[in-house]
Amino acid sequence: MSEESEKPSGKKSEKSPMAMAGAGFEFVSSIALFVVGGYYLDDYMKTEPLWLLVGFFLGFIFAFYSLIKRAKENE
């Protein structure tokens, strides 16, 4: 049997500035999307700050989840 040496995959472990900017944009846009959805749901249901706050916290949780997922992919 022949021995196969492990070759490096060629992926850069260093993050490019555009990848970091993309992560930041994803973080901010996910929070903004949930907040806007909560705002319009509040307007429709006439419950002033309830759904806006729920949207903010859900967006924040989703943003951190995606940020942690991205960090684990780059380990």
mmJSON file of the N, C-alpha and C atoms, coordinates in Angstrom:
{"data_MODEL":{"atom_site":{
"group_PDB":["ATOM","ATOM","ATOM","ATOM","ATOM","ATOM","ATOM","ATOM","ATOM","ATOM","ATOM","ATOM","ATOM","ATOM","ATOM","ATOM","ATOM","ATOM","ATOM","ATOM","ATOM","ATOM","ATOM","ATOM","ATOM","ATOM","ATOM","ATOM","ATOM","ATOM","ATOM","ATOM","ATOM","ATOM","ATOM","ATOM","ATOM","ATOM","ATOM","ATOM","ATOM","ATOM","ATOM","ATOM","ATOM","ATOM","ATOM","ATOM","ATOM","ATOM","ATOM","ATOM","ATOM","ATOM","ATOM","ATOM","ATOM","ATOM","ATOM","ATOM","ATOM","ATOM","ATOM","ATOM","ATOM","ATOM","ATOM","ATOM","ATOM","ATOM","ATOM","ATOM","ATOM","ATOM","ATOM","ATOM","ATOM","ATOM","ATOM","ATOM","ATOM","ATOM","ATOM","ATOM","ATOM","ATOM","ATOM","ATOM","ATOM","ATOM","ATOM","ATOM","ATOM","ATOM","ATOM","ATOM","ATOM","ATOM","ATOM","ATOM","ATOM","ATOM","ATOM","ATOM","ATOM","ATOM","ATOM","ATOM","ATOM","ATOM","ATOM","ATOM","ATOM","ATOM","ATOM","ATOM","ATOM","ATOM","ATOM","ATOM","ATOM","ATOM","ATOM","ATOM","ATOM","ATOM","ATOM","ATOM","ATOM","ATOM","ATOM","ATOM","ATOM","ATOM","ATOM","ATOM","ATOM","ATOM","ATOM","ATOM","ATOM","ATOM","ATOM","ATOM","ATOM","ATOM","ATOM","ATOM","ATOM","ATOM","ATOM","ATOM","ATOM","ATOM","ATOM","ATOM","ATOM","ATOM","ATOM","ATOM","ATOM","ATOM","ATOM","ATOM","ATOM","ATOM","ATOM","ATOM","ATOM","ATOM","ATOM","ATOM","ATOM","ATOM","ATOM","ATOM","ATOM","ATOM","ATOM","ATOM","ATOM","ATOM","ATOM","ATOM","ATOM","ATOM","ATOM","ATOM","ATOM","ATOM","ATOM","ATOM","ATOM","ATOM","ATOM","ATOM","ATOM","ATOM","ATOM","ATOM","ATOM","ATOM","ATOM","ATOM","ATOM","ATOM","ATOM","ATOM","ATOM","ATOM","ATOM","ATOM","ATOM","ATOM","ATOM","ATOM","ATOM","ATOM","ATOM","ATOM","ATOM","ATOM","ATOM","ATOM","ATOM"],
"id":[1,2,3,4,5,6,7,8,9,10,11,12,13,14,15,16,17,18,19,20,21,22,23,24,25,26,27,28,29,30,31,32,33,34,35,36,37,38,39,40,41,42,43,44,45,46,47,48,49,50,51,52,53,54,55,56,57,58,59,60,61,62,63,64,65,66,67,68,69,70,71,72,73,74,75,76,77,78,79,80,81,82,83,84,85,86,87,88,89,90,91,92,93,94,95,96,97,98,99,100,101,102,103,104,105,106,107,108,109,110,111,112,113,114,115,116,117,118,119,120,121,122,123,124,125,126,127,128,129,130,131,132,133,134,135,136,137,138,139,140,141,142,143,144,145,146,147,148,149,150,151,152,153,154,155,156,157,158,159,160,161,162,163,164,165,166,167,168,169,170,171,172,173,174,175,176,177,178,179,180,181,182,183,184,185,186,187,188,189,190,191,192,193,194,195,196,197,198,199,200,201,202,203,204,205,206,207,208,209,210,211,212,213,214,215,216,217,218,219,220,221,222,223,224,225],
"type_symbol":["N","C","C","N","C","C","N","C","C","N","C","C","N","C","C","N","C","C","N","C","C","N","C","C","N","C","C","N","C","C","N","C","C","N","C","C","N","C","C","N","C","C","N","C","C","N","C","C","N","C","C","N","C","C","N","C","C","N","C","C","N","C","C","N","C","C","N","C","C","N","C","C","N","C","C","N","C","C","N","C","C","N","C","C","N","C","C","N","C","C","N","C","C","N","C","C","N","C","C","N","C","C","N","C","C","N","C","C","N","C","C","N","C","C","N","C","C","N","C","C","N","C","C","N","C","C","N","C","C","N","C","C","N","C","C","N","C","C","N","C","C","N","C","C","N","C","C","N","C","C","N","C","C","N","C","C","N","C","C","N","C","C","N","C","C","N","C","C","N","C","C","N","C","C","N","C","C","N","C","C","N","C","C","N","C","C","N","C","C","N","C","C","N","C","C","N","C","C","N","C","C","N","C","C","N","C","C","N","C","C","N","C","C","N","C","C","N","C","C","N","C","C","N","C","C"],
"label_atom_id":["N","CA","C","N","CA","C","N","CA","C","N","CA","C","N","CA","C","N","CA","C","N","CA","C","N","CA","C","N","CA","C","N","CA","C","N","CA","C","N","CA","C","N","CA","C","N","CA","C","N","CA","C","N","CA","C","N","CA","C","N","CA","C","N","CA","C","N","CA","C","N","CA","C","N","CA","C","N","CA","C","N","CA","C","N","CA","C","N","CA","C","N","CA","C","N","CA","C","N","CA","C","N","CA","C","N","CA","C","N","CA","C","N","CA","C","N","CA","C","N","CA","C","N","CA","C","N","CA","C","N","CA","C","N","CA","C","N","CA","C","N","CA","C","N","CA","C","N","CA","C","N","CA","C","N","CA","C","N","CA","C","N","CA","C","N","CA","C","N","CA","C","N","CA","C","N","CA","C","N","CA","C","N","CA","C","N","CA","C","N","CA","C","N","CA","C","N","CA","C","N","CA","C","N","CA","C","N","CA","C","N","CA","C","N","CA","C","N","CA","C","N","CA","C","N","CA","C","N","CA","C","N","CA","C","N","CA","C","N","CA","C","N","CA","C","N","CA","C","N","CA","C","N","CA","C","N","CA","C","N","CA","C"],
"label_alt_id":[null,null,null,null,null,null,null,null,null,null,null,null,null,null,null,null,null,null,null,null,null,null,null,null,null,null,null,null,null,null,null,null,null,null,null,null,null,null,null,null,null,null,null,null,null,null,null,null,null,null,null,null,null,null,null,null,null,null,null,null,null,null,null,null,null,null,null,null,null,null,null,null,null,null,null,null,null,null,null,null,null,null,null,null,null,null,null,null,null,null,null,null,null,null,null,null,null,null,null,null,null,null,null,null,null,null,null,null,null,null,null,null,null,null,null,null,null,null,null,null,null,null,null,null,null,null,null,null,null,null,null,null,null,null,null,null,null,null,null,null,null,null,null,null,null,null,null,null,null,null,null,null,null,null,null,null,null,null,null,null,null,null,null,null,null,null,null,null,null,null,null,null,null,null,null,null,null,null,null,null,null,null,null,null,null,null,null,null,null,null,null,null,null,null,null,null,null,null,null,null,null,null,null,null,null,null,null,null,null,null,null,null,null,null,null,null,null,null,null,null,null,null,null,null,null],
"label_comp_id":["MET","MET","MET","SER","SER","SER","GLU","GLU","GLU","GLU","GLU","GLU","SER","SER","SER","GLU","GLU","GLU","LYS","LYS","LYS","PRO","PRO","PRO","SER","SER","SER","GLY","GLY","GLY","LYS","LYS","LYS","LYS","LYS","LYS","SER","SER","SER","GLU","GLU","GLU","LYS","LYS","LYS","SER","SER","SER","PRO","PRO","PRO","MET","MET","MET","ALA","ALA","ALA","MET","MET","MET","ALA","ALA","ALA","GLY","GLY","GLY","ALA","ALA","ALA","GLY","GLY","GLY","PHE","PHE","PHE","GLU","GLU","GLU","PHE","PHE","PHE","VAL","VAL","VAL","SER","SER","SER","SER","SER","SER","ILE","ILE","ILE","ALA","ALA","ALA","LEU","LEU","LEU","PHE","PHE","PHE","VAL","VAL","VAL","VAL","VAL","VAL","GLY","GLY","GLY","GLY","GLY","GLY","TYR","TYR","TYR","TYR","TYR","TYR","LEU","LEU","LEU","ASP","ASP","ASP","ASP","ASP","ASP","TYR","TYR","TYR","MET","MET","MET","LYS","LYS","LYS","THR","THR","THR","GLU","GLU","GLU","PRO","PRO","PRO","LEU","LEU","LEU","TRP","TRP","TRP","LEU","LEU","LEU","LEU","LEU","LEU","VAL","VAL","VAL","GLY","GLY","GLY","PHE","PHE","PHE","PHE","PHE","PHE","LEU","LEU","LEU","GLY","GLY","GLY","PHE","PHE","PHE","ILE","ILE","ILE","PHE","PHE","PHE","ALA","ALA","ALA","PHE","PHE","PHE","TYR","TYR","TYR","SER","SER","SER","LEU","LEU","LEU","ILE","ILE","ILE","LYS","LYS","LYS","ARG","ARG","ARG","ALA","ALA","ALA","LYS","LYS","LYS","GLU","GLU","GLU","ASN","ASN","ASN","GLU","GLU","GLU"],
"label_asym_id":["A","A","A","A","A","A","A","A","A","A","A","A","A","A","A","A","A","A","A","A","A","A","A","A","A","A","A","A","A","A","A","A","A","A","A","A","A","A","A","A","A","A","A","A","A","A","A","A","A","A","A","A","A","A","A","A","A","A","A","A","A","A","A","A","A","A","A","A","A","A","A","A","A","A","A","A","A","A","A","A","A","A","A","A","A","A","A","A","A","A","A","A","A","A","A","A","A","A","A","A","A","A","A","A","A","A","A","A","A","A","A","A","A","A","A","A","A","A","A","A","A","A","A","A","A","A","A","A","A","A","A","A","A","A","A","A","A","A","A","A","A","A","A","A","A","A","A","A","A","A","A","A","A","A","A","A","A","A","A","A","A","A","A","A","A","A","A","A","A","A","A","A","A","A","A","A","A","A","A","A","A","A","A","A","A","A","A","A","A","A","A","A","A","A","A","A","A","A","A","A","A","A","A","A","A","A","A","A","A","A","A","A","A","A","A","A","A","A","A","A","A","A","A","A","A"],
"label_entity_id":["1","1","1","1","1","1","1","1","1","1","1","1","1","1","1","1","1","1","1","1","1","1","1","1","1","1","1","1","1","1","1","1","1","1","1","1","1","1","1","1","1","1","1","1","1","1","1","1","1","1","1","1","1","1","1","1","1","1","1","1","1","1","1","1","1","1","1","1","1","1","1","1","1","1","1","1","1","1","1","1","1","1","1","1","1","1","1","1","1","1","1","1","1","1","1","1","1","1","1","1","1","1","1","1","1","1","1","1","1","1","1","1","1","1","1","1","1","1","1","1","1","1","1","1","1","1","1","1","1","1","1","1","1","1","1","1","1","1","1","1","1","1","1","1","1","1","1","1","1","1","1","1","1","1","1","1","1","1","1","1","1","1","1","1","1","1","1","1","1","1","1","1","1","1","1","1","1","1","1","1","1","1","1","1","1","1","1","1","1","1","1","1","1","1","1","1","1","1","1","1","1","1","1","1","1","1","1","1","1","1","1","1","1","1","1","1","1","1","1","1","1","1","1","1","1"],
"label_seq_id":[1,1,1,2,2,2,3,3,3,4,4,4,5,5,5,6,6,6,7,7,7,8,8,8,9,9,9,10,10,10,11,11,11,12,12,12,13,13,13,14,14,14,15,15,15,16,16,16,17,17,17,18,18,18,19,19,19,20,20,20,21,21,21,22,22,22,23,23,23,24,24,24,25,25,25,26,26,26,27,27,27,28,28,28,29,29,29,30,30,30,31,31,31,32,32,32,33,33,33,34,34,34,35,35,35,36,36,36,37,37,37,38,38,38,39,39,39,40,40,40,41,41,41,42,42,42,43,43,43,44,44,44,45,45,45,46,46,46,47,47,47,48,48,48,49,49,49,50,50,50,51,51,51,52,52,52,53,53,53,54,54,54,55,55,55,56,56,56,57,57,57,58,58,58,59,59,59,60,60,60,61,61,61,62,62,62,63,63,63,64,64,64,65,65,65,66,66,66,67,67,67,68,68,68,69,69,69,70,70,70,71,71,71,72,72,72,73,73,73,74,74,74,75,75,75],
"pdbx_PDB_ins_code":[null,null,null,null,null,null,null,null,null,null,null,null,null,null,null,null,null,null,null,null,null,null,null,null,null,null,null,null,null,null,null,null,null,null,null,null,null,null,null,null,null,null,null,null,null,null,null,null,null,null,null,null,null,null,null,null,null,null,null,null,null,null,null,null,null,null,null,null,null,null,null,null,null,null,null,null,null,null,null,null,null,null,null,null,null,null,null,null,null,null,null,null,null,null,null,null,null,null,null,null,null,null,null,null,null,null,null,null,null,null,null,null,null,null,null,null,null,null,null,null,null,null,null,null,null,null,null,null,null,null,null,null,null,null,null,null,null,null,null,null,null,null,null,null,null,null,null,null,null,null,null,null,null,null,null,null,null,null,null,null,null,null,null,null,null,null,null,null,null,null,null,null,null,null,null,null,null,null,null,null,null,null,null,null,null,null,null,null,null,null,null,null,null,null,null,null,null,null,null,null,null,null,null,null,null,null,null,null,null,null,null,null,null,null,null,null,null,null,null,null,null,null,null,null,null],
"Cartn_x":[0.831,0.0,0.869,0.42,1.195,0.722,1.666,1.335,1.015,-0.063,-0.43,-0.133,0.644,0.943,-0.203,-0.453,-1.528,-1.033,-1.804,-1.454,-2.301,-1.72,-2.532,-3.626,-4.763,-5.909,-5.764,-4.845,-4.643,-5.526,-6.369,-7.22,-6.402,-6.71,-6.044,-6.776,-6.026,-6.652,-6.845,-6.217,-6.316,-7.588,-8.326,-9.557,-9.254,-9.89,-9.715,-10.596,-10.254,-11.073,-12.506,-12.68,-14.026,-14.872,-14.247,-14.987,-15.42,-14.558,-14.916,-16.016,-15.947,-16.996,-18.32,-18.26,-19.466,-20.091,-19.26,-19.77,-20.422,-19.819,-20.396,-21.708,-21.769,-23.003,-24.106,-23.752,-24.738,-25.254,-24.363,-24.745,-25.753,-25.42,-26.273,-27.579,-27.506,-28.707,-29.702,-29.225,-30.167,-30.915,-30.229,-30.907,-31.903,-31.478,-32.35,-33.584,-33.418,-34.549,-35.598,-35.172,-36.111,-36.755,-36.005,-36.56,-37.622,-37.345,-38.318,-39.57,-39.372,-40.533,-41.351,-40.703,-41.4,-42.114,-41.511,-42.138,-43.451,-43.41,-44.621,-45.672,-45.233,-46.172,-46.825,-46.068,-46.636,-47.654,-47.348,-48.263,-49.556,-49.442,-50.617,-51.468,-50.819,-51.546,-51.815,-51.307,-51.463,-50.921,-49.783,-49.089,-47.744,-47.692,-46.591,-45.173,-44.585,-43.177,-42.949,-43.999,-43.837,-43.084,-43.609,-42.995,-41.699,-41.529,-40.25,-39.146,-39.431,-38.447,-38.208,-39.281,-39.135,-38.287,-38.544,-37.76,-36.301,-36.045,-34.663,-33.918,-34.543,-33.869,-33.721,-34.727,-34.595,-33.51,-33.455,-32.407,-31.026,-30.907,-29.632,-29.189,-30.126,-29.814,-29.4,-30.144,-29.807,-28.452,-28.158,-26.878,-25.71,-25.834,-24.762,-24.62,-25.75,-25.699,-24.923,-25.217,-24.517,-23.048,-22.744,-21.361,-20.558,-21.155,-20.482,-20.315,-21.324,-21.242,-20.112,-19.976,-18.888,-17.526,-17.439,-16.159,-15.759,-16.715,-16.399,-15.996,-16.544,-16.154,-14.713,-14.217,-12.868,-11.822,-12.156,-11.165,-10.214],
"Cartn_y":[-1.186,0.0,1.241,2.232,3.467,4.452,5.219,6.225,7.532,8.13,9.418,10.505,11.476,12.577,13.582,14.151,15.14,16.451,16.97,18.234,19.339,20.507,21.617,21.947,22.338,22.572,23.839,24.692,25.911,27.059,26.821,27.894,28.829,30.101,31.073,31.127,31.022,31.133,32.601,33.473,34.9,35.453,36.262,36.844,38.072,38.169,39.35,40.479,41.703,42.825,42.783,42.284,42.208,41.153,40.053,39.033,39.588,40.364,40.971,42.012,42.778,43.753,43.049,41.911,41.138,40.619,40.196,39.726,40.88,42.049,43.218,43.636,43.592,43.938,42.939,41.664,40.64,40.848,41.218,41.467,42.607,43.732,44.919,44.713,44.101,43.954,42.973,41.943,41.015,41.693,42.505,43.239,44.23,44.954,45.952,45.308,44.164,43.477,43.082,42.524,42.135,43.355,44.442,45.653,46.269,46.333,46.898,46.027,44.707,43.816,44.019,44.183,44.447,45.778,46.778,48.095,48.02,47.357,47.249,46.353,45.335,44.496,45.283,46.151,47.03,47.981,48.522,49.45,48.746,47.508,46.744,46.322,45.877,45.355,46.411,47.619,48.722,48.371,47.688,47.389,48.099,49.311,50.245,49.669,49.388,48.975,47.461,46.67,45.244,44.504,44.507,43.716,44.313,45.617,46.233,45.704,45.609,45.085,43.592,42.851,41.427,41.236,42.039,41.973,42.315,43.303,43.662,42.51,41.907,40.822,39.573,39.261,38.131,38.383,39.605,39.961,39.89,40.309,40.264,38.818,37.971,36.552,35.907,36.186,35.623,36.13,37.404,37.979,37.318,37.114,36.452,34.989,34.332,32.948,32.839,33.716,33.656,34.05,34.956,35.352,34.201,33.498,32.357,31.227,31.008,29.969,30.259,31.521,31.919,31.742,32.052,31.915,30.453,29.564,28.14,27.556,28.084,27.613,27.976,29.046,29.533,29.022,28.108,27.571,26.639],
"Cartn_z":[0.0,0.0,0.0,-0.694,-0.763,0.297,0.784,1.787,1.075,1.486,0.909,1.927,1.501,2.413,2.374,3.512,3.584,2.996,2.086,1.451,2.054,2.192,2.684,1.676,2.17,1.301,0.465,0.807,0.04,0.489,1.483,1.983,2.859,2.755,3.616,4.944,6.026,7.342,7.714,6.974,7.239,6.606,7.354,6.841,6.004,4.858,4.019,4.558,4.256,4.732,4.191,2.974,2.416,3.138,3.562,4.31,5.662,6.29,7.569,7.381,6.301,6.019,5.745,5.076,4.823,6.102,7.043,8.336,9.098,9.047,9.704,9.079,7.757,7.057,7.385,7.457,7.808,9.225,10.139,11.525,11.616,10.988,11.068,10.303,9.127,8.312,8.93,9.612,10.234,11.379,12.153,13.221,12.623,11.599,10.969,10.348,9.733,9.109,10.147,11.258,12.306,12.967,13.131,13.739,12.827,11.539,10.592,10.548,10.556,10.595,11.854,12.981,14.238,14.237,13.598,13.505,12.725,11.579,10.771,11.423,12.146,12.877,14.01,14.667,15.694,15.094,13.943,13.286,12.898,12.442,12.025,13.22,14.286,15.447,16.522,16.345,17.302,18.686,18.719,19.978,19.904,20.407,20.164,20.238,21.367,21.278,21.35,21.493,21.776,20.672,19.466,18.391,17.903,18.049,17.701,18.616,19.913,20.856,20.649,20.391,20.114,18.853,17.834,16.6,16.831,17.679,17.975,18.631,19.639,20.346,19.474,18.666,17.753,16.708,16.2,15.243,15.864,17.096,17.811,18.029,18.419,18.628,17.309,16.246,14.935,14.452,14.683,14.252,14.981,16.282,17.017,16.627,16.346,15.894,14.582,13.635,12.348,12.493,13.41,13.645,14.263,15.213,15.834,14.83,14.007,12.975,11.996,11.612,10.708,11.361,12.635,13.348,13.461,13.696,13.796,12.454,11.365,10.032,9.719,10.298,9.991,10.963,11.84,12.779,12.088],
"occupancy":[1.0,1.0,1.0,1.0,1.0,1.0,1.0,1.0,1.0,1.0,1.0,1.0,1.0,1.0,1.0,1.0,1.0,1.0,1.0,1.0,1.0,1.0,1.0,1.0,1.0,1.0,1.0,1.0,1.0,1.0,1.0,1.0,1.0,1.0,1.0,1.0,1.0,1.0,1.0,1.0,1.0,1.0,1.0,1.0,1.0,1.0,1.0,1.0,1.0,1.0,1.0,1.0,1.0,1.0,1.0,1.0,1.0,1.0,1.0,1.0,1.0,1.0,1.0,1.0,1.0,1.0,1.0,1.0,1.0,1.0,1.0,1.0,1.0,1.0,1.0,1.0,1.0,1.0,1.0,1.0,1.0,1.0,1.0,1.0,1.0,1.0,1.0,1.0,1.0,1.0,1.0,1.0,1.0,1.0,1.0,1.0,1.0,1.0,1.0,1.0,1.0,1.0,1.0,1.0,1.0,1.0,1.0,1.0,1.0,1.0,1.0,1.0,1.0,1.0,1.0,1.0,1.0,1.0,1.0,1.0,1.0,1.0,1.0,1.0,1.0,1.0,1.0,1.0,1.0,1.0,1.0,1.0,1.0,1.0,1.0,1.0,1.0,1.0,1.0,1.0,1.0,1.0,1.0,1.0,1.0,1.0,1.0,1.0,1.0,1.0,1.0,1.0,1.0,1.0,1.0,1.0,1.0,1.0,1.0,1.0,1.0,1.0,1.0,1.0,1.0,1.0,1.0,1.0,1.0,1.0,1.0,1.0,1.0,1.0,1.0,1.0,1.0,1.0,1.0,1.0,1.0,1.0,1.0,1.0,1.0,1.0,1.0,1.0,1.0,1.0,1.0,1.0,1.0,1.0,1.0,1.0,1.0,1.0,1.0,1.0,1.0,1.0,1.0,1.0,1.0,1.0,1.0,1.0,1.0,1.0,1.0,1.0,1.0,1.0,1.0,1.0,1.0,1.0,1.0,1.0,1.0,1.0,1.0,1.0,1.0],
"B_iso_or_equiv":[0.0,0.0,0.0,0.0,0.0,0.0,0.0,0.0,0.0,0.0,0.0,0.0,0.0,0.0,0.0,0.0,0.0,0.0,0.0,0.0,0.0,0.0,0.0,0.0,0.0,0.0,0.0,0.0,0.0,0.0,0.0,0.0,0.0,0.0,0.0,0.0,0.0,0.0,0.0,0.0,0.0,0.0,0.0,0.0,0.0,0.0,0.0,0.0,0.0,0.0,0.0,0.0,0.0,0.0,0.0,0.0,0.0,0.0,0.0,0.0,0.0,0.0,0.0,0.0,0.0,0.0,0.0,0.0,0.0,0.0,0.0,0.0,0.0,0.0,0.0,0.0,0.0,0.0,0.0,0.0,0.0,0.0,0.0,0.0,0.0,0.0,0.0,0.0,0.0,0.0,0.0,0.0,0.0,0.0,0.0,0.0,0.0,0.0,0.0,0.0,0.0,0.0,0.0,0.0,0.0,0.0,0.0,0.0,0.0,0.0,0.0,0.0,0.0,0.0,0.0,0.0,0.0,0.0,0.0,0.0,0.0,0.0,0.0,0.0,0.0,0.0,0.0,0.0,0.0,0.0,0.0,0.0,0.0,0.0,0.0,0.0,0.0,0.0,0.0,0.0,0.0,0.0,0.0,0.0,0.0,0.0,0.0,0.0,0.0,0.0,0.0,0.0,0.0,0.0,0.0,0.0,0.0,0.0,0.0,0.0,0.0,0.0,0.0,0.0,0.0,0.0,0.0,0.0,0.0,0.0,0.0,0.0,0.0,0.0,0.0,0.0,0.0,0.0,0.0,0.0,0.0,0.0,0.0,0.0,0.0,0.0,0.0,0.0,0.0,0.0,0.0,0.0,0.0,0.0,0.0,0.0,0.0,0.0,0.0,0.0,0.0,0.0,0.0,0.0,0.0,0.0,0.0,0.0,0.0,0.0,0.0,0.0,0.0,0.0,0.0,0.0,0.0,0.0,0.0,0.0,0.0,0.0,0.0,0.0,0.0],
"pdbx_formal_charge":[null,null,null,null,null,null,null,null,null,null,null,null,null,null,null,null,null,null,null,null,null,null,null,null,null,null,null,null,null,null,null,null,null,null,null,null,null,null,null,null,null,null,null,null,null,null,null,null,null,null,null,null,null,null,null,null,null,null,null,null,null,null,null,null,null,null,null,null,null,null,null,null,null,null,null,null,null,null,null,null,null,null,null,null,null,null,null,null,null,null,null,null,null,null,null,null,null,null,null,null,null,null,null,null,null,null,null,null,null,null,null,null,null,null,null,null,null,null,null,null,null,null,null,null,null,null,null,null,null,null,null,null,null,null,null,null,null,null,null,null,null,null,null,null,null,null,null,null,null,null,null,null,null,null,null,null,null,null,null,null,null,null,null,null,null,null,null,null,null,null,null,null,null,null,null,null,null,null,null,null,null,null,null,null,null,null,null,null,null,null,null,null,null,null,null,null,null,null,null,null,null,null,null,null,null,null,null,null,null,null,null,null,null,null,null,null,null,null,null,null,null,null,null,null,null],
"auth_seq_id":[1,1,1,2,2,2,3,3,3,4,4,4,5,5,5,6,6,6,7,7,7,8,8,8,9,9,9,10,10,10,11,11,11,12,12,12,13,13,13,14,14,14,15,15,15,16,16,16,17,17,17,18,18,18,19,19,19,20,20,20,21,21,21,22,22,22,23,23,23,24,24,24,25,25,25,26,26,26,27,27,27,28,28,28,29,29,29,30,30,30,31,31,31,32,32,32,33,33,33,34,34,34,35,35,35,36,36,36,37,37,37,38,38,38,39,39,39,40,40,40,41,41,41,42,42,42,43,43,43,44,44,44,45,45,45,46,46,46,47,47,47,48,48,48,49,49,49,50,50,50,51,51,51,52,52,52,53,53,53,54,54,54,55,55,55,56,56,56,57,57,57,58,58,58,59,59,59,60,60,60,61,61,61,62,62,62,63,63,63,64,64,64,65,65,65,66,66,66,67,67,67,68,68,68,69,69,69,70,70,70,71,71,71,72,72,72,73,73,73,74,74,74,75,75,75],
"auth_comp_id":["MET","MET","MET","SER","SER","SER","GLU","GLU","GLU","GLU","GLU","GLU","SER","SER","SER","GLU","GLU","GLU","LYS","LYS","LYS","PRO","PRO","PRO","SER","SER","SER","GLY","GLY","GLY","LYS","LYS","LYS","LYS","LYS","LYS","SER","SER","SER","GLU","GLU","GLU","LYS","LYS","LYS","SER","SER","SER","PRO","PRO","PRO","MET","MET","MET","ALA","ALA","ALA","MET","MET","MET","ALA","ALA","ALA","GLY","GLY","GLY","ALA","ALA","ALA","GLY","GLY","GLY","PHE","PHE","PHE","GLU","GLU","GLU","PHE","PHE","PHE","VAL","VAL","VAL","SER","SER","SER","SER","SER","SER","ILE","ILE","ILE","ALA","ALA","ALA","LEU","LEU","LEU","PHE","PHE","PHE","VAL","VAL","VAL","VAL","VAL","VAL","GLY","GLY","GLY","GLY","GLY","GLY","TYR","TYR","TYR","TYR","TYR","TYR","LEU","LEU","LEU","ASP","ASP","ASP","ASP","ASP","ASP","TYR","TYR","TYR","MET","MET","MET","LYS","LYS","LYS","THR","THR","THR","GLU","GLU","GLU","PRO","PRO","PRO","LEU","LEU","LEU","TRP","TRP","TRP","LEU","LEU","LEU","LEU","LEU","LEU","VAL","VAL","VAL","GLY","GLY","GLY","PHE","PHE","PHE","PHE","PHE","PHE","LEU","LEU","LEU","GLY","GLY","GLY","PHE","PHE","PHE","ILE","ILE","ILE","PHE","PHE","PHE","ALA","ALA","ALA","PHE","PHE","PHE","TYR","TYR","TYR","SER","SER","SER","LEU","LEU","LEU","ILE","ILE","ILE","LYS","LYS","LYS","ARG","ARG","ARG","ALA","ALA","ALA","LYS","LYS","LYS","GLU","GLU","GLU","ASN","ASN","ASN","GLU","GLU","GLU"],
"auth_asym_id":["A","A","A","A","A","A","A","A","A","A","A","A","A","A","A","A","A","A","A","A","A","A","A","A","A","A","A","A","A","A","A","A","A","A","A","A","A","A","A","A","A","A","A","A","A","A","A","A","A","A","A","A","A","A","A","A","A","A","A","A","A","A","A","A","A","A","A","A","A","A","A","A","A","A","A","A","A","A","A","A","A","A","A","A","A","A","A","A","A","A","A","A","A","A","A","A","A","A","A","A","A","A","A","A","A","A","A","A","A","A","A","A","A","A","A","A","A","A","A","A","A","A","A","A","A","A","A","A","A","A","A","A","A","A","A","A","A","A","A","A","A","A","A","A","A","A","A","A","A","A","A","A","A","A","A","A","A","A","A","A","A","A","A","A","A","A","A","A","A","A","A","A","A","A","A","A","A","A","A","A","A","A","A","A","A","A","A","A","A","A","A","A","A","A","A","A","A","A","A","A","A","A","A","A","A","A","A","A","A","A","A","A","A","A","A","A","A","A","A","A","A","A","A","A","A"],
"auth_atom_id":["N","CA","C","N","CA","C","N","CA","C","N","CA","C","N","CA","C","N","CA","C","N","CA","C","N","CA","C","N","CA","C","N","CA","C","N","CA","C","N","CA","C","N","CA","C","N","CA","C","N","CA","C","N","CA","C","N","CA","C","N","CA","C","N","CA","C","N","CA","C","N","CA","C","N","CA","C","N","CA","C","N","CA","C","N","CA","C","N","CA","C","N","CA","C","N","CA","C","N","CA","C","N","CA","C","N","CA","C","N","CA","C","N","CA","C","N","CA","C","N","CA","C","N","CA","C","N","CA","C","N","CA","C","N","CA","C","N","CA","C","N","CA","C","N","CA","C","N","CA","C","N","CA","C","N","CA","C","N","CA","C","N","CA","C","N","CA","C","N","CA","C","N","CA","C","N","CA","C","N","CA","C","N","CA","C","N","CA","C","N","CA","C","N","CA","C","N","CA","C","N","CA","C","N","CA","C","N","CA","C","N","CA","C","N","CA","C","N","CA","C","N","CA","C","N","CA","C","N","CA","C","N","CA","C","N","CA","C","N","CA","C","N","CA","C","N","CA","C","N","CA","C","N","CA","C","N","CA","C","N","CA","C"],
"pdbx_PDB_model_num":[1,1,1,1,1,1,1,1,1,1,1,1,1,1,1,1,1,1,1,1,1,1,1,1,1,1,1,1,1,1,1,1,1,1,1,1,1,1,1,1,1,1,1,1,1,1,1,1,1,1,1,1,1,1,1,1,1,1,1,1,1,1,1,1,1,1,1,1,1,1,1,1,1,1,1,1,1,1,1,1,1,1,1,1,1,1,1,1,1,1,1,1,1,1,1,1,1,1,1,1,1,1,1,1,1,1,1,1,1,1,1,1,1,1,1,1,1,1,1,1,1,1,1,1,1,1,1,1,1,1,1,1,1,1,1,1,1,1,1,1,1,1,1,1,1,1,1,1,1,1,1,1,1,1,1,1,1,1,1,1,1,1,1,1,1,1,1,1,1,1,1,1,1,1,1,1,1,1,1,1,1,1,1,1,1,1,1,1,1,1,1,1,1,1,1,1,1,1,1,1,1,1,1,1,1,1,1,1,1,1,1,1,1,1,1,1,1,1,1,1,1,1,1,1,1]
}}}
